[in-house]
Amino acid sequence: MRALRRSKMEQKVKHKLYMGYQGIMLPIPPVLSAKGAQKGEKGARANADSLTELERRVHHFIVLKMVDAREPITADMIADETGIPLDQVCTIIDKLENLKTFIYRSDGQGIDWAYPLSLNNTGFLMTSSSGETFFAA
């Protein structure tokens, strides 16, 4: 019975957007959630379009490295393994982080979050087609 309730609840919540406020989950009206989703998609697309090929290369390197990483990824590591000068890597990392879409450095140094992966326990797991599990950013 409990599994049936959970299944129904998951189906019900799956297609709605809720916002937590003081321990209560409040539904967001579909008109507002759709408008917010469109705005978010537009902003993410603009951020992605603003990246140069080299910036994309660094971002892709970070995400691929994140799959095997057990510690935050540093600018030195990126520079050493890609052959891109360290000062250029630092500039690219700063840009990617400032866009607030691609990476995050919780300690200001090592990258521990690179969309869509996180080294930290976010409470959200995703599974790759090969069966590996990762924390979702």
C-alpha positions as CSV (number, residue, x, y, z in Angstrom):
1,M,0.0,0.0,0.0
2,R,2.8,2.4,0.9
3,A,4.6,1.8,-2.4
4,L,1.4,2.4,-4.2
5,R,0.9,5.8,-2.4
6,R,4.5,6.8,-3.1
7,S,4.1,5.9,-6.8
8,K,1.0,8.0,-7.1
9,M,2.6,10.9,-5.3
10,E,5.7,10.8,-7.5
11,Q,3.5,10.8,-10.6
12,K,1.5,13.7,-9.2
13,V,4.6,15.8,-8.3
14,K,6.6,14.8,-11.4
15,H,4.8,17.3,-13.7
16,K,4.4,20.2,-11.3
17,L,6.8,22.8,-9.9
18,Y,6.8,23.4,-6.1
19,M,8.7,25.9,-4.0
20,G,9.7,25.2,-0.4
21,Y,8.8,28.0,2.1
22,Q,9.2,27.6,5.8
23,G,8.9,23.8,5.6
24,I,5.9,23.8,3.4
25,M,5.8,22.9,-0.3
26,L,3.8,25.4,-2.3
27,P,2.7,24.7,-5.9
28,I,3.8,27.2,-8.5
29,P,1.0,28.0,-11.0
30,P,1.7,26.4,-14.4
31,V,1.7,29.9,-16.1
32,L,4.5,31.1,-13.9
33,S,6.5,27.9,-14.0
34,A,6.4,27.8,-17.8
35,K,7.4,31.4,-18.0
36,G,10.3,30.8,-15.6
37,A,11.4,27.8,-17.5
38,Q,11.4,29.7,-20.8
39,K,13.4,32.5,-19.3
40,G,15.9,30.0,-17.8
41,E,16.3,28.2,-21.1
42,K,16.9,31.5,-22.9
43,G,19.5,32.5,-20.4
44,A,21.3,29.2,-20.5
45,R,21.3,29.2,-24.3
46,A,22.8,32.7,-24.4
47,N,25.5,31.6,-21.9
48,A,26.4,28.6,-24.1
49,D,26.4,30.7,-27.2
50,S,28.9,33.1,-25.6
51,L,31.6,30.5,-25.2
52,T,34.5,30.2,-27.6
53,E,35.7,26.9,-28.9
54,L,38.6,26.9,-26.4
55,E,36.2,27.7,-23.5
56,R,34.0,24.8,-24.6
57,R,37.0,22.6,-24.7
58,V,38.0,23.4,-21.2
59,H,34.4,23.0,-20.0
60,H,34.1,19.6,-21.7
61,F,37.5,18.5,-20.2
62,I,36.3,19.5,-16.7
63,V,33.1,17.5,-17.1
64,L,34.9,14.4,-18.5
65,K,37.5,14.6,-15.7
66,M,34.8,15.0,-13.1
67,V,33.6,11.5,-14.0
68,D,36.8,9.9,-12.6
69,A,37.8,12.7,-10.1
70,R,37.7,12.1,-6.4
71,E,39.0,15.5,-5.5
72,P,38.2,19.0,-6.9
73,I,39.8,19.7,-10.3
74,T,42.3,22.5,-10.2
75,A,43.5,25.0,-12.9
76,D,47.0,23.5,-12.7
77,M,45.6,20.0,-13.5
78,I,43.6,21.4,-16.5
79,A,46.6,23.3,-17.8
80,D,49.0,20.3,-17.4
81,E,46.7,17.9,-19.1
82,T,45.4,20.1,-22.0
83,G,48.5,22.1,-22.7
84,I,46.7,25.4,-22.4
85,P,48.7,28.1,-20.6
86,L,47.7,28.3,-16.9
87,D,46.8,32.1,-17.0
88,Q,44.4,31.3,-19.9
89,V,42.9,28.4,-18.0
90,C,42.3,30.6,-15.0
91,T,40.6,33.3,-17.1
92,I,38.4,30.6,-18.7
93,I,37.5,29.1,-15.3
94,D,36.6,32.5,-14.0
95,K,34.3,33.1,-17.0
96,L,32.6,29.7,-16.7
97,E,32.0,30.3,-13.0
98,N,30.7,33.8,-13.5
99,L,28.1,32.6,-16.0
100,K,26.7,30.6,-13.0
101,T,25.7,27.8,-15.4
102,F,28.7,25.7,-16.0
103,I,31.0,25.3,-12.9
104,Y,31.3,26.1,-9.2
105,R,34.3,26.2,-6.8
106,S,33.0,25.9,-3.3
107,D,36.4,26.7,-1.8
108,G,37.3,29.3,-4.6
109,Q,40.1,27.0,-5.8
110,G,39.2,23.5,-7.0
111,I,36.2,22.8,-9.2
112,D,33.8,20.5,-7.4
113,W,30.7,21.1,-9.5
114,A,30.5,21.0,-13.3
115,Y,27.1,20.8,-14.8
116,P,25.7,18.2,-14.8
117,L,28.0,16.5,-12.2
118,S,29.0,17.2,-8.7
119,L,31.7,15.7,-6.4
120,N,29.6,16.6,-3.4
121,N,26.6,14.7,-2.2
122,T,23.7,16.7,-3.5
123,G,21.1,14.1,-2.6
124,F,20.4,13.6,-6.3
125,L,21.9,10.6,-8.1
126,M,22.0,10.1,-11.9
127,T,23.0,6.9,-13.6
128,S,25.0,6.7,-16.9
129,S,24.2,4.3,-19.7
130,S,27.2,2.2,-18.5
131,G,25.6,1.9,-15.0
132,E,27.9,4.3,-13.1
133,T,26.2,6.6,-10.6
134,F,27.1,10.2,-10.0
135,F,25.8,13.1,-7.9
136,A,23.8,15.5,-10.1
137,A,24.6,19.2,-9.9
